[in-house]
Amino acid sequence: MTIDQLIGLLEEYRDEHGPDAEVRLMTQENWPFENRIAGVTSGAEMNEASEDDPSEYFDDQDVADDAIVYIVEGGQICYGSKRAWETCRDC
């Protein structure tokens, strides 16, 4: 999914549910969890940080692509529902 595709989907939900609707991350289809979103980062930012202190990274390998944007999970809120995968909108 690209940034523009994600923005397009989020704009549809903003139109349906308003701009203050909470956004969560649903993970693990076989054992679903709802998670907070901590924020976003990019491969470029992570690669830059690894140059400062490569010991912080689990495998000491650079992220493959600077242009990838990551939505970062901020912690589990509760169990989720498998229906999220059945009903999700994609591009």
Jmol script that loads the backbone (N, CA, C; Angstrom):
load data "model"
ATOM      1  N   MET A   1       0.848  -1.172   0.000  1.00  0.00           N
ATOM      2  CA  MET A   1       0.000   0.000   0.000  1.00  0.00           C
ATOM      3  C   MET A   1       0.895   1.236   0.000  1.00  0.00           C
ATOM      4  N   THR A   2       0.508   2.229  -0.750  1.00  0.00           N
ATOM      5  CA  THR A   2       1.275   3.474  -0.795  1.00  0.00           C
ATOM      6  C   THR A   2       0.670   4.497   0.174  1.00  0.00           C
ATOM      7  N   ILE A   3       1.409   5.562   0.415  1.00  0.00           N
ATOM      8  CA  ILE A   3       0.908   6.648   1.272  1.00  0.00           C
ATOM      9  C   ILE A   3      -0.398   7.204   0.703  1.00  0.00           C
ATOM     10  N   ASP A   4      -0.436   7.460  -0.612  1.00  0.00           N
ATOM     11  CA  ASP A   4      -1.654   8.015  -1.210  1.00  0.00           C
ATOM     12  C   ASP A   4      -2.835   7.069  -1.087  1.00  0.00           C
ATOM     13  N   GLN A   5      -2.612   5.755  -1.231  1.00  0.00           N
ATOM     14  CA  GLN A   5      -3.700   4.792  -1.069  1.00  0.00           C
ATOM     15  C   GLN A   5      -4.220   4.792   0.363  1.00  0.00           C
ATOM     16  N   LEU A   6      -3.313   4.816   1.341  1.00  0.00           N
ATOM     17  CA  LEU A   6      -3.725   4.840   2.747  1.00  0.00           C
ATOM     18  C   LEU A   6      -4.473   6.126   3.066  1.00  0.00           C
ATOM     19  N   ILE A   7      -3.979   7.243   2.589  1.00  0.00           N
ATOM     20  CA  ILE A   7      -4.665   8.523   2.820  1.00  0.00           C
ATOM     21  C   ILE A   7      -6.068   8.477   2.220  1.00  0.00           C
ATOM     22  N   GLY A   8      -6.202   7.908   1.027  1.00  0.00           N
ATOM     23  CA  GLY A   8      -7.513   7.804   0.389  1.00  0.00           C
ATOM     24  C   GLY A   8      -8.492   6.989   1.228  1.00  0.00           C
ATOM     25  N   LEU A   9      -8.034   5.851   1.745  1.00  0.00           N
ATOM     26  CA  LEU A   9      -8.894   5.029   2.591  1.00  0.00           C
ATOM     27  C   LEU A   9      -9.273   5.759   3.875  1.00  0.00           C
ATOM     28  N   LEU A  10      -8.285   6.411   4.501  1.00  0.00           N
ATOM     29  CA  LEU A  10      -8.571   7.140   5.736  1.00  0.00           C
ATOM     30  C   LEU A  10      -9.526   8.299   5.489  1.00  0.00           C
ATOM     31  N   GLU A  11      -9.423   8.957   4.329  1.00  0.00           N
ATOM     32  CA  GLU A  11     -10.356  10.040   4.010  1.00  0.00           C
ATOM     33  C   GLU A  11     -11.787   9.524   3.901  1.00  0.00           C
ATOM     34  N   GLU A  12     -11.965   8.304   3.332  1.00  0.00           N
ATOM     35  CA  GLU A  12     -13.308   7.714   3.262  1.00  0.00           C
ATOM     36  C   GLU A  12     -13.872   7.519   4.669  1.00  0.00           C
ATOM     37  N   TYR A  13     -13.049   7.008   5.584  1.00  0.00           N
ATOM     38  CA  TYR A  13     -13.514   6.785   6.955  1.00  0.00           C
ATOM     39  C   TYR A  13     -13.739   8.107   7.687  1.00  0.00           C
ATOM     40  N   ARG A  14     -12.935   9.110   7.393  1.00  0.00           N
ATOM     41  CA  ARG A  14     -13.161  10.428   8.005  1.00  0.00           C
ATOM     42  C   ARG A  14     -14.508  10.969   7.578  1.00  0.00           C
ATOM     43  N   ASP A  15     -14.837  10.782   6.293  1.00  0.00           N
ATOM     44  CA  ASP A  15     -16.132  11.256   5.797  1.00  0.00           C
ATOM     45  C   ASP A  15     -17.287  10.505   6.465  1.00  0.00           C
ATOM     46  N   GLU A  16     -17.104   9.209   6.750  1.00  0.00           N
ATOM     47  CA  GLU A  16     -18.162   8.395   7.351  1.00  0.00           C
ATOM     48  C   GLU A  16     -18.268   8.569   8.862  1.00  0.00           C
ATOM     49  N   HIS A  17     -17.122   8.712   9.546  1.00  0.00           N
ATOM     50  CA  HIS A  17     -17.100   8.664  11.014  1.00  0.00           C
ATOM     51  C   HIS A  17     -16.588   9.941  11.676  1.00  0.00           C
ATOM     52  N   GLY A  18     -16.152  10.902  10.890  1.00  0.00           N
ATOM     53  CA  GLY A  18     -15.664  12.157  11.433  1.00  0.00           C
ATOM     54  C   GLY A  18     -14.165  12.144  11.690  1.00  0.00           C
ATOM     55  N   PRO A  19     -13.579  13.325  11.819  1.00  0.00           N
ATOM     56  CA  PRO A  19     -12.126  13.437  11.949  1.00  0.00           C
ATOM     57  C   PRO A  19     -11.571  13.003  13.304  1.00  0.00           C
ATOM     58  N   ASP A  20     -12.441  12.826  14.298  1.00  0.00           N
ATOM     59  CA  ASP A  20     -11.969  12.448  15.631  1.00  0.00           C
ATOM     60  C   ASP A  20     -12.077  10.952  15.908  1.00  0.00           C
ATOM     61  N   ALA A  21     -12.442  10.156  14.893  1.00  0.00           N
ATOM     62  CA  ALA A  21     -12.522   8.705  15.082  1.00  0.00           C
ATOM     63  C   ALA A  21     -11.125   8.172  15.415  1.00  0.00           C
ATOM     64  N   GLU A  22     -11.054   7.314  16.421  1.00  0.00           N
ATOM     65  CA  GLU A  22      -9.767   6.743  16.835  1.00  0.00           C
ATOM     66  C   GLU A  22      -9.274   5.751  15.782  1.00  0.00           C
ATOM     67  N   VAL A  23      -7.969   5.718  15.570  1.00  0.00           N
ATOM     68  CA  VAL A  23      -7.342   4.765  14.653  1.00  0.00           C
ATOM     69  C   VAL A  23      -6.533   3.780  15.484  1.00  0.00           C
ATOM     70  N   ARG A  24      -6.771   2.489  15.264  1.00  0.00           N
ATOM     71  CA  ARG A  24      -6.023   1.428  15.939  1.00  0.00           C
ATOM     72  C   ARG A  24      -5.435   0.499  14.879  1.00  0.00           C
ATOM     73  N   LEU A  25      -4.527  -0.330  15.294  1.00  0.00           N
ATOM     74  CA  LEU A  25      -3.892  -1.295  14.414  1.00  0.00           C
ATOM     75  C   LEU A  25      -4.342  -2.692  14.825  1.00  0.00           C
ATOM     76  N   MET A  26      -4.953  -3.436  13.903  1.00  0.00           N
ATOM     77  CA  MET A  26      -5.368  -4.808  14.166  1.00  0.00           C
ATOM     78  C   MET A  26      -4.261  -5.727  13.653  1.00  0.00           C
ATOM     79  N   THR A  27      -3.755  -6.606  14.513  1.00  0.00           N
ATOM     80  CA  THR A  27      -2.641  -7.477  14.137  1.00  0.00           C
ATOM     81  C   THR A  27      -2.991  -8.936  14.393  1.00  0.00           C
ATOM     82  N   GLN A  28      -2.232  -9.825  13.755  1.00  0.00           N
ATOM     83  CA  GLN A  28      -2.283 -11.270  13.965  1.00  0.00           C
ATOM     84  C   GLN A  28      -3.655 -11.859  13.637  1.00  0.00           C
ATOM     85  N   GLU A  29      -3.898 -12.116  12.380  1.00  0.00           N
ATOM     86  CA  GLU A  29      -5.206 -12.604  11.936  1.00  0.00           C
ATOM     87  C   GLU A  29      -5.663 -13.861  12.676  1.00  0.00           C
ATOM     88  N   ASN A  30      -4.755 -14.782  12.968  1.00  0.00           N
ATOM     89  CA  ASN A  30      -5.156 -16.026  13.628  1.00  0.00           C
ATOM     90  C   ASN A  30      -5.418 -15.865  15.124  1.00  0.00           C
ATOM     91  N   TRP A  31      -4.865 -14.833  15.744  1.00  0.00           N
ATOM     92  CA  TRP A  31      -5.088 -14.532  17.168  1.00  0.00           C
ATOM     93  C   TRP A  31      -5.109 -13.011  17.274  1.00  0.00           C
ATOM     94  N   PRO A  32      -6.212 -12.378  16.853  1.00  0.00           N
ATOM     95  CA  PRO A  32      -6.233 -10.924  16.665  1.00  0.00           C
ATOM     96  C   PRO A  32      -6.073 -10.107  17.951  1.00  0.00           C
ATOM     97  N   PHE A  33      -5.356  -9.013  17.804  1.00  0.00           N
ATOM     98  CA  PHE A  33      -5.204  -8.019  18.861  1.00  0.00           C
ATOM     99  C   PHE A  33      -5.448  -6.636  18.291  1.00  0.00           C
ATOM    100  N   GLU A  34      -6.064  -5.772  19.099  1.00  0.00           N
ATOM    101  CA  GLU A  34      -6.160  -4.349  18.780  1.00  0.00           C
ATOM    102  C   GLU A  34      -5.004  -3.658  19.481  1.00  0.00           C
ATOM    103  N   ASN A  35      -4.318  -2.779  18.743  1.00  0.00           N
ATOM    104  CA  ASN A  35      -3.144  -2.088  19.267  1.00  0.00           C
ATOM    105  C   ASN A  35      -3.249  -0.587  19.053  1.00  0.00           C
ATOM    106  N   ARG A  36      -2.680   0.160  19.983  1.00  0.00           N
ATOM    107  CA  ARG A  36      -2.508   1.598  19.799  1.00  0.00           C
ATOM    108  C   ARG A  36      -1.487   1.813  18.684  1.00  0.00           C
ATOM    109  N   ILE A  37      -1.528   2.987  18.092  1.00  0.00           N
ATOM    110  CA  ILE A  37      -0.495   3.374  17.139  1.00  0.00           C
ATOM    111  C   ILE A  37       0.412   4.368  17.847  1.00  0.00           C
ATOM    112  N   ALA A  38       1.703   4.014  17.939  1.00  0.00           N
ATOM    113  CA  ALA A  38       2.668   4.885  18.606  1.00  0.00           C
ATOM    114  C   ALA A  38       3.033   6.070  17.715  1.00  0.00           C
ATOM    115  N   GLY A  39       3.071   5.830  16.412  1.00  0.00           N
ATOM    116  CA  GLY A  39       3.444   6.875  15.472  1.00  0.00           C
ATOM    117  C   GLY A  39       3.899   6.266  14.161  1.00  0.00           C
ATOM    118  N   VAL A  40       4.670   7.022  13.410  1.00  0.00           N
ATOM    119  CA  VAL A  40       5.201   6.555  12.131  1.00  0.00           C
ATOM    120  C   VAL A  40       6.692   6.870  12.052  1.00  0.00           C
ATOM    121  N   THR A  41       7.384   6.098  11.246  1.00  0.00           N
ATOM    122  CA  THR A  41       8.796   6.343  10.973  1.00  0.00           C
ATOM    123  C   THR A  41       9.078   5.871   9.556  1.00  0.00           C
ATOM    124  N   SER A  42      10.306   6.030   9.118  1.00  0.00           N
ATOM    125  CA  SER A  42      10.670   5.590   7.767  1.00  0.00           C
ATOM    126  C   SER A  42      11.969   4.804   7.805  1.00  0.00           C
ATOM    127  N   GLY A  43      12.205   4.064   6.743  1.00  0.00           N
ATOM    128  CA  GLY A  43      13.471   3.357   6.615  1.00  0.00           C
ATOM    129  C   GLY A  43      14.648   4.316   6.680  1.00  0.00           C
ATOM    130  N   ALA A  44      14.483   5.491   6.082  1.00  0.00           N
ATOM    131  CA  ALA A  44      15.559   6.484   6.107  1.00  0.00           C
ATOM    132  C   ALA A  44      15.885   6.902   7.539  1.00  0.00           C
ATOM    133  N   GLU A  45      14.854   7.145   8.341  1.00  0.00           N
ATOM    134  CA  GLU A  45      15.088   7.558   9.734  1.00  0.00           C
ATOM    135  C   GLU A  45      15.755   6.451  10.533  1.00  0.00           C
ATOM    136  N   MET A  46      15.309   5.208  10.324  1.00  0.00           N
ATOM    137  CA  MET A  46      15.917   4.095  11.057  1.00  0.00           C
ATOM    138  C   MET A  46      17.352   3.846  10.612  1.00  0.00           C
ATOM    139  N   ASN A  47      17.598   3.974   9.294  1.00  0.00           N
ATOM    140  CA  ASN A  47      18.966   3.794   8.811  1.00  0.00           C
ATOM    141  C   ASN A  47      19.888   4.881   9.350  1.00  0.00           C
ATOM    142  N   GLU A  48      19.374   6.104   9.417  1.00  0.00           N
ATOM    143  CA  GLU A  48      20.169   7.203   9.973  1.00  0.00           C
ATOM    144  C   GLU A  48      20.488   6.940  11.445  1.00  0.00           C
ATOM    145  N   ALA A  49      19.515   6.452  12.193  1.00  0.00           N
ATOM    146  CA  ALA A  49      19.732   6.155  13.611  1.00  0.00           C
ATOM    147  C   ALA A  49      20.740   5.027  13.795  1.00  0.00           C
ATOM    148  N   SER A  50      20.730   4.051  12.875  1.00  0.00           N
ATOM    149  CA  SER A  50      21.667   2.928  13.022  1.00  0.00           C
ATOM    150  C   SER A  50      23.106   3.373  12.778  1.00  0.00           C
ATOM    151  N   GLU A  51      23.291   4.443  12.005  1.00  0.00           N
ATOM    152  CA  GLU A  51      24.631   4.983  11.804  1.00  0.00           C
ATOM    153  C   GLU A  51      25.157   5.593  13.097  1.00  0.00           C
ATOM    154  N   ASP A  52      24.242   6.149  13.905  1.00  0.00           N
ATOM    155  CA  ASP A  52      24.630   6.754  15.171  1.00  0.00           C
ATOM    156  C   ASP A  52      25.002   5.701  16.213  1.00  0.00           C
ATOM    157  N   ASP A  53      24.238   4.606  16.258  1.00  0.00           N
ATOM    158  CA  ASP A  53      24.499   3.564  17.250  1.00  0.00           C
ATOM    159  C   ASP A  53      23.993   2.222  16.737  1.00  0.00           C
ATOM    160  N   PRO A  54      24.784   1.531  15.926  1.00  0.00           N
ATOM    161  CA  PRO A  54      24.326   0.261  15.354  1.00  0.00           C
ATOM    162  C   PRO A  54      24.082  -0.828  16.389  1.00  0.00           C
ATOM    163  N   SER A  55      24.594  -0.695  17.595  1.00  0.00           N
ATOM    164  CA  SER A  55      24.388  -1.724  18.612  1.00  0.00           C
ATOM    165  C   SER A  55      22.944  -1.773  19.094  1.00  0.00           C
ATOM    166  N   GLU A  56      22.145  -0.724  18.809  1.00  0.00           N
ATOM    167  CA  GLU A  56      20.745  -0.693  19.223  1.00  0.00           C
ATOM    168  C   GLU A  56      19.902  -1.680  18.443  1.00  0.00           C
ATOM    169  N   TYR A  57      20.382  -2.153  17.325  1.00  0.00           N
ATOM    170  CA  TYR A  57      19.564  -2.952  16.431  1.00  0.00           C
ATOM    171  C   TYR A  57      19.833  -4.423  16.573  1.00  0.00           C
ATOM    172  N   PHE A  58      18.757  -5.167  16.584  1.00  0.00           N
ATOM    173  CA  PHE A  58      18.714  -6.591  16.796  1.00  0.00           C
ATOM    174  C   PHE A  58      19.650  -7.361  15.870  1.00  0.00           C
ATOM    175  N   ASP A  59      19.688  -7.005  14.585  1.00  0.00           N
ATOM    176  CA  ASP A  59      20.525  -7.760  13.667  1.00  0.00           C
ATOM    177  C   ASP A  59      21.622  -6.914  13.025  1.00  0.00           C
ATOM    178  N   ASP A  60      21.733  -5.663  13.426  1.00  0.00           N
ATOM    179  CA  ASP A  60      22.737  -4.744  12.888  1.00  0.00           C
ATOM    180  C   ASP A  60      22.690  -4.600  11.373  1.00  0.00           C
ATOM    181  N   GLN A  61      21.529  -4.891  10.768  1.00  0.00           N
ATOM    182  CA  GLN A  61      21.381  -4.713   9.332  1.00  0.00           C
ATOM    183  C   GLN A  61      20.534  -3.476   9.069  1.00  0.00           C
ATOM    184  N   ASP A  62      20.908  -2.761   8.024  1.00  0.00           N
ATOM    185  CA  ASP A  62      20.113  -1.603   7.636  1.00  0.00           C
ATOM    186  C   ASP A  62      18.766  -2.050   7.102  1.00  0.00           C
ATOM    187  N   VAL A  63      17.771  -1.185   7.233  1.00  0.00           N
ATOM    188  CA  VAL A  63      16.463  -1.423   6.645  1.00  0.00           C
ATOM    189  C   VAL A  63      16.656  -1.391   5.127  1.00  0.00           C
ATOM    190  N   ALA A  64      15.985  -2.280   4.437  1.00  0.00           N
ATOM    191  CA  ALA A  64      16.222  -2.467   3.006  1.00  0.00           C
ATOM    192  C   ALA A  64      15.936  -1.219   2.163  1.00  0.00           C
ATOM    193  N   ASP A  65      14.928  -0.448   2.502  1.00  0.00           N
ATOM    194  CA  ASP A  65      14.520   0.646   1.628  1.00  0.00           C
ATOM    195  C   ASP A  65      14.233   1.899   2.445  1.00  0.00           C
ATOM    196  N   ASP A  66      14.995   2.959   2.167  1.00  0.00           N
ATOM    197  CA  ASP A  66      14.796   4.230   2.853  1.00  0.00           C
ATOM    198  C   ASP A  66      13.391   4.793   2.651  1.00  0.00           C
ATOM    199  N   ALA A  67      12.746   4.467   1.523  1.00  0.00           N
ATOM    200  CA  ALA A  67      11.469   5.083   1.158  1.00  0.00           C
ATOM    201  C   ALA A  67      10.257   4.372   1.756  1.00  0.00           C
ATOM    202  N   ILE A  68      10.460   3.348   2.570  1.00  0.00           N
ATOM    203  CA  ILE A  68       9.324   2.672   3.203  1.00  0.00           C
ATOM    204  C   ILE A  68       8.922   3.450   4.457  1.00  0.00           C
ATOM    205  N   VAL A  69       7.620   3.631   4.640  1.00  0.00           N
ATOM    206  CA  VAL A  69       7.078   4.283   5.828  1.00  0.00           C
ATOM    207  C   VAL A  69       6.448   3.191   6.695  1.00  0.00           C
ATOM    208  N   TYR A  70       6.751   3.208   7.995  1.00  0.00           N
ATOM    209  CA  TYR A  70       6.256   2.200   8.927  1.00  0.00           C
ATOM    210  C   TYR A  70       5.283   2.820   9.917  1.00  0.00           C
ATOM    211  N   ILE A  71       4.148   2.146  10.119  1.00  0.00           N
ATOM    212  CA  ILE A  71       3.231   2.487  11.200  1.00  0.00           C
ATOM    213  C   ILE A  71       3.691   1.660  12.389  1.00  0.00           C
ATOM    214  N   VAL A  72       4.006   2.331  13.479  1.00  0.00           N
ATOM    215  CA  VAL A  72       4.621   1.660  14.627  1.00  0.00           C
ATOM    216  C   VAL A  72       3.562   1.362  15.691  1.00  0.00           C
ATOM    217  N   GLU A  73       3.481   0.095  16.066  1.00  0.00           N
ATOM    218  CA  GLU A  73       2.526  -0.366  17.065  1.00  0.00           C
ATOM    219  C   GLU A  73       2.916   0.179  18.438  1.00  0.00           C
ATOM    220  N   GLY A  74       1.915   0.654  19.180  1.00  0.00           N
ATOM    221  CA  GLY A  74       2.187   1.294  20.454  1.00  0.00           C
ATOM    222  C   GLY A  74       1.740   0.518  21.673  1.00  0.00           C
ATOM    223  N   GLY A  75       1.345  -0.716  21.511  1.00  0.00           N
ATOM    224  CA  GLY A  75       0.943  -1.527  22.654  1.00  0.00           C
ATOM    225  C   GLY A  75      -0.445  -2.091  22.486  1.00  0.00           C
ATOM    226  N   GLN A  76      -0.638  -3.283  23.010  1.00  0.00           N
ATOM    227  CA  GLN A  76      -1.908  -3.979  22.899  1.00  0.00           C
ATOM    228  C   GLN A  76      -2.961  -3.327  23.784  1.00  0.00           C
ATOM    229  N   ILE A  77      -4.157  -3.168  23.233  1.00  0.00           N
ATOM    230  CA  ILE A  77      -5.293  -2.631  23.975  1.00  0.00           C
ATOM    231  C   ILE A  77      -6.183  -3.777  24.454  1.00  0.00           C
ATOM    232  N   CYS A  78      -6.541  -4.672  23.523  1.00  0.00           N
ATOM    233  CA  CYS A  78      -7.442  -5.775  23.845  1.00  0.00           C
ATOM    234  C   CYS A  78      -7.394  -6.803  22.722  1.00  0.00           C
ATOM    235  N   TYR A  79      -8.135  -7.896  22.894  1.00  0.00           N
ATOM    236  CA  TYR A  79      -8.259  -8.868  21.808  1.00  0.00           C
ATOM    237  C   TYR A  79      -9.050  -8.244  20.678  1.00  0.00           C
ATOM    238  N   GLY A  80      -8.751  -8.680  19.476  1.00  0.00           N
ATOM    239  CA  GLY A  80      -9.438  -8.160  18.306  1.00  0.00           C
ATOM    240  C   GLY A  80     -10.448  -9.151  17.755  1.00  0.00           C
ATOM    241  N   SER A  81     -10.810  -8.966  16.500  1.00  0.00           N
ATOM    242  CA  SER A  81     -11.792  -9.822  15.835  1.00  0.00           C
ATOM    243  C   SER A  81     -11.272 -10.219  14.460  1.00  0.00           C
ATOM    244  N   LYS A  82     -11.432 -11.490  14.117  1.00  0.00           N
ATOM    245  CA  LYS A  82     -11.044 -11.968  12.784  1.00  0.00           C
ATOM    246  C   LYS A  82     -11.882 -11.311  11.688  1.00  0.00           C
ATOM    247  N   ARG A  83     -13.035 -10.775  12.056  1.00  0.00           N
ATOM    248  CA  ARG A  83     -13.878 -10.100  11.066  1.00  0.00           C
ATOM    249  C   ARG A  83     -13.181  -8.899  10.440  1.00  0.00           C
ATOM    250  N   ALA A  84     -12.169  -8.360  11.109  1.00  0.00           N
ATOM    251  CA  ALA A  84     -11.440  -7.223  10.539  1.00  0.00           C
ATOM    252  C   ALA A  84     -10.858  -7.584   9.174  1.00  0.00           C
ATOM    253  N   TRP A  85     -10.372  -8.806   9.022  1.00  0.00           N
ATOM    254  CA  TRP A  85      -9.774  -9.225   7.756  1.00  0.00           C
ATOM    255  C   TRP A  85     -10.847  -9.506   6.705  1.00  0.00           C
ATOM    256  N   GLU A  86     -12.026  -9.914   7.136  1.00  0.00           N
ATOM    257  CA  GLU A  86     -13.119 -10.188   6.219  1.00  0.00           C
ATOM    258  C   GLU A  86     -13.728  -8.897   5.663  1.00  0.00           C
ATOM    259  N   THR A  87     -13.698  -7.835   6.457  1.00  0.00           N
ATOM    260  CA  THR A  87     -14.378  -6.602   6.086  1.00  0.00           C
ATOM    261  C   THR A  87     -13.445  -5.466   5.660  1.00  0.00           C
ATOM    262  N   CYS A  88     -12.119  -5.683   5.717  1.00  0.00           N
ATOM    263  CA  CYS A  88     -11.216  -4.565   5.441  1.00  0.00           C
ATOM    264  C   CYS A  88     -11.310  -4.108   3.990  1.00  0.00           C
ATOM    265  N   ARG A  89     -11.193  -2.825   3.825  1.00  0.00           N
ATOM    266  CA  ARG A  89     -11.178  -2.213   2.496  1.00  0.00           C
ATOM    267  C   ARG A  89      -9.727  -2.139   2.055  1.00  0.00           C
ATOM    268  N   ASP A  90      -9.485  -2.486   0.816  1.00  0.00           N
ATOM    269  CA  ASP A  90      -8.131  -2.327   0.289  1.00  0.00           C
ATOM    270  C   ASP A  90      -8.211  -1.622  -1.055  1.00  0.00           C
ATOM    271  N   CYS A  91      -7.053  -1.339  -1.590  1.00  0.00           N
ATOM    272  CA  CYS A  91      -7.012  -0.564  -2.848  1.00  0.00           C
ATOM    273  C   CYS A  91      -6.993  -1.452  -4.047  1.00  0.00           C
TER     274      CYS A  91
END
end "model"
wireframe off; spacefill off
backbone 0.3
color backbone group
